[in-house]
């Protein structure tokens, strides 16, 4: 968030971005929204510079689309309504949103969550 505020201040924009605004969060030098392909490349390049071993060791590049998946998963884990997540992502069909949430839902329904708290203690 600090980086977003710094970017906006550098562009002489207000740091408190109103939700009712139709201006881009990250305007380019002509005050327009970045082209998605340019923004994805720029963001990917910056992510690769982050000195975190798990990021540097990845074979697959982290893309802005992965942030959409993370947003959906974190929203779901914080008890957000699936339909609210669908609307926030701009999906027209709930099935598309469910693809984003499939892995986390499968993990939550794993049989290990049916174990009693002391189940391992008797065997270890």
N, C-alpha and C positions, 0 to 999 in steps of 0.2 A: 504494500500500500504506500509505503514511503517513496518508492520509486515512481509510482503513478503520480503522486503529489509533486515530486520533484520535476517530472517530465512536464506536467501542466504548468507549473510555475515558470519553467524555462521558456515555455511558449507564451508566457504572459496571460495564462488562462486562470480562472478561479480554481483553487484546489478543492473546494466543496462542490463537487459535480452534482447538480440537481437531477433528480430522477425524471423530471418533466422535460429536460432538455433534449433537443433533437440533434445537437452537435455531436461529432464523434468524440469519444473519450480520449483517443490518441490522434489528434489532427496532424497532418503533414505540414510542410512549409507553406502550402497554399490554403491551409485551414480546411482541407477536405479529409475525408477518411482515407486511410491507406488502402490500396488494393489488397484484397485478401492474400493473394500469392506473395506479394512483397512483404506484407506483415508477417506471414508464416515463416518466410525465409529469414527475415531480420530477427524474429523471436527465437527461431531455432538456433541461429548463430550465437545469440547471447546466452541461451541455455547451455550450449556446449562449452562456454567459457567458465561456467560455474565450477569451482574447485571441490566438487563432491564426488567421491569415488564411484558411487552407484550411478551417477549421471554419466561420468566419463567412461565407465565400463560398458554402457549400453551399446548394443550393436545397432539398434533401431533408433532413429532420431525422434526426439520428443517434439510433438507438433502442437499447435494451438488447439487442434481438435481433441487432443488428450485432456486439455483443460476443461472442455465441455463434459467429457466423461467424468472427470474428477468432481466438477460442480454437481453433476447429477448424483453421484455416489455420496458425496458429503451431505448434500441436501437430504437424500433418503435416510442416511444414518442419523440425521438430526430430526427425524420424524416429519419431514415435509411430505405433504400429500403428493402422490405420484402424478395426479393431474396438474397440480401447480408446477411441478418440475417440467412436465410436458409443455406447458404454456411458456415457462421461462426459457426453455430451449428452442421454442418456436416450432415444435413438432406438430404436425397435423393429426397424426395417429398415435395412440397410446402404445401400439406395438413397437414403434421406433424407440420410444423412451424405455420400454422394457428391455430392449437389446442392451442399452447402456447399463441397466441395473441387474441384468441376468446373473452375472458372476457374484455380486454381493448378496443377492437373494439366495443363490445356491449355497453360499458359504454359511449364511444364517440358518438355513434349514438342514445343515449337515448333522448327521446322527450324533456326533460328539456333543452337541448342545442338549441332547436328551439324557446325558449321563448325570448321575447324582454327584453332588460336590465331592464326596469322599470316595468315589468309584476307584480312583487310581491308588489311593492309600493302602488298600488291602493287598495290592499286587506288587507294589514297589518297596 
